[in-house]
Amino acid sequence: MKRSNQTNFRTTESPALIPLCVLGLTLTAAWAGPFPVDSIPAADPRITLWATAAEILRGPTNIAYTGDPQYYPTFGDESSATGPADAISGDNGDPFPVVSLGDGGMATLTFANPIADIPGPDFAVFENSFNTVFLELAHVEVSSDGIHFFRFPSISLTQTATQVGGYGTLDPTNLFNLAGKARGGWGTPFDLAQLRHLDPALDINRITHVRVIDVVGSLAAAHRTLDSLGNPINDPYPTDHEFGGFDLDAVGALSSVRTTFSDWAASQNLTGDNALPTADPDHDGVPNFIAYLTGGSSLTVEPASTQVILHFNRLAYRTDGRIRLESSSTLNDWQPLAQSTAGGPLTITPGSPAAVGETGENLVQTTVTLPPTPGKRFFRLAAEP
């Protein structure tokens, strides 16, 4: 008999707010700002995936120009943003195979294999800056279905009293979670863990699309771009030429989706006893195998006078296990309410009073409804290979 992994939950839980985290410190000059100049070289062997397709929607070379016709950047095309970064770390290689997005333009990139969340940075966005101070910036969003996109929180502490000119410079230590804060050949890293629990439509364990959106650096109220704190982002403006706006070189990812438990454990840097299905190395009350099958989802209980409503997520593409929802009035005698096997739909145990509703294709949001009963009742998720 295989041992089940079990975890108990008794009360409704609210997802914890994910703080803005600061990635590894790599300072190359005596900058004044609080953020590290964190970057990943294009030749880093951890990068295992590069975008395989791109859809480009360019913005104008100068968003404030009101003449007719409006002018748009002409440099590069969709193929310029796919495959490995062309500027090689250390010597800058050839920085010109890029696509220029223009003011507010965007590129939506897809991957042959989805990106998975692993400890630390998960992917990096490469621009072609010739140095560490002439920086053109972009917001970054991700999606796990190609429809719903979610933006990384960003901060710009660059002064907003005077406009940074078209060939002006920025201090990268004043910038957080904005692509383009590294020189050519080095990518700005992004960590999917920052978006955990953000929205049920986002599966950070199966990211299929990355969207890069040019920051319009103008300080004019009609055209400016704001960071997550509501600060105007001041970056080189105007850039009214064929290279206008963010010059996207590539997007590279450090890990693809892991579809077996052993692969997932390795991607989480778990070794020895910490890699066992029953282990709980981060001490959050969720054993490894349940975290693997649910994407780290908690079981939450929504008490009501007329019914009890339970919520949790599961990953339908992880098919090497069985997950069960169980209840007890004593914490000893656990009765199965419903189960999902090999990623299939959650089905009601015969005789159970539960009703199940599920939405989503890969990240499945599950709701189980039960009639109220007198006295205490406890619920848990259990899982086994």
MARDO-556987 format. One record per residue (C-alpha): x, y, z; residue in three letters. Coordinates in steps of 0.05 Angstrom, whole numbers, plus 5000, padded with zeros to 4 digits. Each point is the difference from the previous one (the first is absolute). Layout:
<nodes>
XYZAla/...
</nodes>
This chain:
<nodes>
500050005000Met/502750684980Lys/500050525055Arg/495550604989Ser/502350725008Asn/495150385043Gln/498950705023Thr/494550295044Asn/496450664994Phe/494550265045Arg/498850724984Thr/499650464940Thr/506850254979Glu/501650634960Ser/505949974952Pro/506050365030Ala/502350634965Leu/506349874960Ile/505250535018Pro/504250314947Leu/506349585003Cys/507050224981Val/503949514958Leu/507449855006Gly/504650605010Leu/504950164943Thr/502150725002Leu/504850264947Thr/500450725023Ala/498750445061Ala/492750114984Trp/495450405045Ala/493549614997Gly/497549425044Pro/499349464948Phe/505449524975Pro/502449994928Val/497649294994Asp/501049674932Ser/501049324967Ile/505149904943Pro/497449754934Ala/505049435003Ala/497649775069Asp/499249234995Pro/493850045045Arg/496150304941Ile/496849404968Thr/494350324960Leu/499550594952Trp/493650284971Ala/498149654936Thr/494750494973Ala/498450745006Ala/494350474984Glu/502150734993Ile/495550605007Leu/504350634991Arg/498650685029Gly/501850654966Pro/507150295001Thr/497250605038Asn/493349915033Ile/499150755007Ala/500550144926Tyr/493250204972Thr/501750054926Gly/497449554946Asp/502749504985Pro/502749755067Gln/506949684996Tyr/501849325028Tyr/506749655013Pro/502149554942Thr/505949625030Phe/499449255009Gly/494149524996Asp/496949425038Glu/505949544987Ser/504750515032Ser/496849875068Ala/500249234998Thr/505549515013Gly/506250145042Pro/502450705016Ala/504650264945Asp/504350445044Ala/504849535035Ile/501850145072Ser/506850315009Gly/501250274930Asp/493050244981Asn/500349574937Gly/495450274946Asp/494950455035Pro/495950164938Phe/495549394987Pro/494450315043Val/493050254988Val/498650735020Ser/493150075032Leu/498950754998Gly/496250405053Asp/495449535037Gly/501149444950Gly/499849285023Met/502649314983Ala/496349375021Thr/504649395001Leu/498249275004Thr/504149395019Phe/499949304971Ala/500149745072Asn/496850405057Pro/504350345052Ile/499849735072Ala/501150365066Asp/506549795033Ile/503850305059Pro/502950674980Gly/499250334931Pro/496049624947Asp/501350394936Phe/503850614975Ala/498550544949Val/505750244956Phe/500750704970Glu/506150274961Asn/502550585041Ser/507350164984Phe/501550155073Asn/497049995070Thr/497150705000Val/496750124932Phe/493849595016Leu/493349934965Glu/494849675045Leu/494049554994Ala/494649695043His/499549245001Val/493749585004Glu/498849254999Val/494249544982Ser/498449275007Ser/494550004948Asp/501950544950Gly/493750405019Ile/500950255071His/506550385012Phe/502850225068Phe/505350535010Arg/506049965046Phe/500050555052Pro/505150544982Ser/503450595033Ile/503550604969Ser/503550485047Leu/503050424944Thr/498850745012Gln/493950304965Thr/501850735003Ala/503350024931Thr/499149574939Gln/505549494984Val/501750174927Gly/500149524942Gly/507349835013Tyr/499950115075Gly/502149505054Thr/496949655059Leu/502549715065Asp/498049264998Pro/500049965076Thr/493950455000Asn/496149484959Leu/496549365021Phe/496549484956Asn/500750414937Leu/503149654940Ala/505850354967Gly/503950195063Lys/506149594977Ala/504850094942Arg/499749584937Gly/501749275010Gly/497150015071Trp/492649895015Gly/495650305053Thr/497549425044Pro/492849905023Phe/497649535055Asp/493149694990Leu/499349895076Ala/498450755005Gln/493449854965Leu/498049405042Arg/492750025022His/498950634957Leu/494149734961Asp/496749324988Pro/501150094925Ala/507550015008Leu/503849355007Asp/507250195017Ile/502049274990Asn/497950024927Arg/501650674967Ile/498949984925Thr/500650744981His/504550585020Val/498050704978Arg/504950584997Val/496950714998Ile/504250614985Asp/500050545054Val/498350684972Val/505250415037Gly/496550674990Ser/498250395062Leu/494050324965Ala/493649805036Ala/496749804935Ala/505349494981His/504049795061Arg/500549285026Thr/499249875074Leu/503449485045Asp/496149575050Ser/500550565052Leu/497150524953Gly/506750334986Asn/501250264929Pro/505749604967Ile/505150484972Asn/504249674945Asp/503250254935Pro/494850404960Tyr/498850144945Pro/503449464958Thr/496850194934Asp/504149584951His/499849314970Glu/502849715065Phe/494850345044Gly/497649705065Gly/502149365034Phe/504649574956Asp/498249285016Leu/505449494988Asp/497349365033Ala/496649685059Val/503349395031Gly/497249545054Ala/503749605052Leu/495349415007Ser/494349664964Ser/493949685032Val/501749395041Arg/495149434989Thr/502649485049Thr/500950065074Phe/507449854998Ser/501150534946Asp/496050505042Trp/503949845063Ala/506550114962Ala/497450674973Ser/498650215072Gln/507249835020Asn/497449465048Leu/504849455019Thr/500449425050Gly/494249955048Asp/497550684979Asn/498449704931Ala/495349465028Leu/492750064981Pro/498150035074Thr/505150545018Ala/498250735015Asp/506750364992Pro/497150705002Asp/495749835061His/493650304971Asp/495749405018Gly/499649754928Val/504049364985Pro/504049984936Asn/495449554961Phe/493950425014Ile/503950634981Ala/501949654936Tyr/492949814981Leu/496850655021Thr/505450514981Gly/500750175074Gly/492650165007Ser/496950025069Ser/493349705018Leu/495450555024Thr/493349925036Val/494450504992Glu/495049885056Pro/492850214990Ala/493449895035Ser/497049614943Thr/506249644971Gln/507549905006Val/504250194939Ile/507149734990Leu/505050274949His/506649754974Phe/503849964934Asn/503049404964Arg/504649934940Leu/496649564947Ala/506649894962Tyr/503249655060Arg/497349304989Thr/504249555045Asp/495950045063Gly/493249995034Arg/497350565043Ile/494349925049Arg/495650475040Leu/498249705068Glu/496050205061Ser/499749815073Ser/496550205064Ser/505349715045Thr/506750104963Leu/500749245002Asn/494649704957Asp/500950314931Trp/494749894946Gln/501250134926Pro/495650524967Leu/502950034930Ala/506349834961Gln/503850154937Ser/504449464968Thr/505550124949Ala/498050734990Gly/492849814983Gly/493650355025Pro/498550005074Leu/494549485010Thr/495449915059Ile/500949395044Thr/493549584998Pro/495650205058Gly/503650665011Ser/495450615007Pro/505150444964Ala/498950374935Ala/506050194956Val/501250564951Gly/506550104961Glu/502550534951Thr/506550064962Gly/503849544952Glu/507049935029Asn/499450365066Leu/493349745024Val/496350415053Gln/495849515041Thr/494050175044Thr/496649485044Val/493450165033Thr/497249625060Leu/493750075043Pro/501350245071Pro/500449495056Thr/499650115076Pro/506550025039Gly/507150084975Lys/502449744933Arg/507149974974Phe/502449954928Phe/506549804968Arg/503349844935Leu/503649334994Ala/504249754942Ala/503949404977Glu/503949794939Pro/
</nodes>
